[in-house]
């Protein structure tokens, strides 16, 4: 188990200390993403209540996450396991090896 450490972050003008095993730089990137999302929403909507902005940011980020997961799932249906690719290649090479040479 990794060592837990305290990481100082700031979101929307508020300071927080997060106890985590995660990489501190990663936690700071997450905090910047949340802060940037809240700022964008405030500029777009004019909302000033911090709780409202936090909830809207959470909804926006959750929507982005679900959309990314759906894209990944859609792409996964086109992935072929390596073992199947090897078997297919061997079948093709075998078939080509059995084919008569053309003149």
C-alpha positions, -999 to +999 in steps of 0.1 A: +000+000+000+013+034-010+020+060+017-008+085+023+002+121+021-015+155+024-018+175-008-027+212-007-051+223-035-073+253-042-107+252-059-126+283-066-107+303-040-110+278-012-080+259+001-083+222+008-059+195+021-065+161+006-051+130+022-044+105-006-022+078-018-024+093-053+003+112-071+002+148-058+006+162-093-024+142-104-045+155-075-034+191-084-044+185-121-079+172-109-083+203-088-074+226-117-099+208-139-127+212-113-117+249-108-116+256-145-150+239-150-166+259-122-151+291-137-164+283-172-199+276-158-199+309-138-189+328-169-215+311-190-244+312-166-237+341-143-243+318-113-225+330-081-235+304-055-205+281-049-227+251-042-247+256-074-215+259-094-200+228-077-231+208-085-232+220-121-194+213-125-200+178-111-228+172-136-206+185-165-176+163-155-198+132-149-213+138-184-178+140-199-168+108-181-199+089-193-194+101-228-157+090-227-168+056-214-194+052-241-168+060-268-144+035-253-171+009-252-180+016-288-143+013-299-139-019-278-163-038-301-137-034-330-107-047-310-095-081-319-076-101-293-039-106-302-043-144-302-071-142-328-049-120-350-021-144-348-044-174-357-059-154-386-024-144-399-013-181-398-044-192-417-039-166-443-002-174-447-010-211-448-036-205-475-012-183-495+015-210-492-009-236-506-019-213-535-003-221-569+022-196-581+008-173-608+027-168-641 
